[in-house]
């Protein structure tokens, strides 16, 4: 690989905004908890929400994950992606360099990693969607921070409006129930995942992942792409506003984000659960669709409130969020490791624990896994500059091999 100019080399650790790393680490914890049911059961679920078949501690933890975690932390992760884009863009502008070639290779690298993840490791990948949205984000780089915020919010709300229109359509007599063919197809997909992951070998699981990607992941892009791009733009706009770099100067705005975001998000979540705590994904109705829409809508104000709260606490001298920063600096490596460990532990071609663990046991394992990732990330970054997958990603993006060890190359 050719040597790159120092102005466009990867950002040294001392220059990183550690608050973003801390938030990425917090988001990773939420993501592994949110993915519990999808790791241990079919992605083609017949229901969303709190599993009514559970009881006791299992039910309480299922309710906690759905109410507190679900839809909040992937939203936070998407906002952070947009923030990272804005940081890269500002840094390239300060250096007077065109960062398009690096950013395009970065996005291509993310797309390749996402496809490997989706096809060969776990079908519930989000990286491919992020990579596709990232290409569009590049075309909007010349907009102002205010324009990013407005366009991002418009895109996000357009996806919400689309879901609300579907909910309204279900009020028409005869539309509320799925036809028998659709129900049979959904049930067949559900059973196919159970057979492939719970009973099949690695090749059967891979074939199922490829089918899921073609039929479900690609089919969901009409909703997920505008959602992701909208969140990217909102995150980029926040960085351009200066809130992240100088929270002391924007303390009032951050307090407003908490003061408005927390009650609005909590109210939308509460309304969603009261409408339908376990909405069907096969037999749709106006109430179940509205419940899902409200639950998704709650993610943005709550994620913004969490960002603001962490920035305010760090500015006030709190240190606990910084414990998440090493895991956040290795977010891509840790995200992929979660999928590798979970699928190898649960699927038939691994330890074959599919369907054998209670929700409480899964929750406990996920917490232990993330705690170990925090410890391992801190240990790794005391010796190396980047996580292993981050190093590969940067080497491709910057078209050179960056130094890995903190002291020398040995």
Phi, psi and omega in degrees: 000151181276154178286138179261158178293146182298333181296332183248020175287161177306149184294124177298157184301321184293342182263352184291148173279102188295336177298322179293322177296318179298317180294323177297320178297317177298318179299322179299320177298314179298323182292317181293324177291320180296328184272002184309305184295327181284332173289318189265001180208177182298141172290329177280064182292151177268344177220153173247163171099208183278122183293114183289347180280348182274165178211165175062224182296324178301315180294317181298317180289324175298319178295318179300313182296317183290317185282316188266326191255310190302133179075351181271321191269333171289329174297314177301317181298320179293319176301319181292327176299314178296324177297317178298322177300315182295322178297315178299316183295316180295320181293319177295321178296321179295329179275353181069030184242153175274116183264008183301313180301318179294316182294321178296317177295323177300315180291320176297319177298318178296320178298316179297316178298318180297319179293319176300316179298312184291322185272326189248346185238298184211133186286345184275031184296146173243350187293324179297316178298317178299317182296317179296319177293328181296325178297319179292322180303323181300323182291345183256013188295335184276355179288156177286165177300321178296320178294321176302314181297315182293314180294319179298315179295322179297316179296315180298313182289333176294322176294321177296317179298321177301316179293324178293324176297321177296317178300318179296322181297330181287352175281346178287129181305134178091349182263338191296331183257142176289150179287159184303326180295317179294319178297315180297320179295317179296318179294324178294320177297320179300312181293322181299322178292320179299316180293314184292314185272327183271342184227342187268169176275184184299323182290324175294320178295320179294318178299321178292321177298318179296319177296317181297319180299315183291322187266325187251310182297308180295325178294335181273357183294334180299333177261316188287327181294311177295326176298310182296313181298320178300317179292322176303314183293321178296315178298317179297320179296324178296318178295316180298331180288343180092000184299319184286315184287330184222070183296331180298321180289334184247031184302320181295319179295320179294319177296325177293321178299321177287314185297325178266319186295318183295308180292324179294313179295319179295319180295318179295320178295315180298317179297321179299312182293323179292325178293312181194111183279347179217068184296139180288142175258008180238307179262084185287151172217168179300318183291319181292322179290320178295322178298316179295321180294315179296322180295319177292318181298328180295337184299319185292306180298326180288322177295319177295321178295322179294316177303310182297318181296317180295317179298318178295318180294318178297319180295330180276358177106002178296141182249343186299325179298334182293341177295337179274347187299317179301317177297324179291326178293335178250036188302317183293315178300316182291322178298313179293322179297322177302316180293316180300312183293316183295314182291321179294324180288319189266324188287159184298327182282357176248238180277352173061048177260013180303123176078004184255353181250138175287167179297320179297320178295318177299317179299314180297317178298318180297319179295319178295316179302314182291322177300319178293324177295322177298315180294313182295323180295317179297318178297313183298315186283351169283348183242331186232155182282328186224159168294161184299315179287324176299322179297314178298318181297315179292322179299320178289315184295317184266358176057040172201164179267104179291151177301133183266312182284149179288332178237106177071189182251359182281000000 
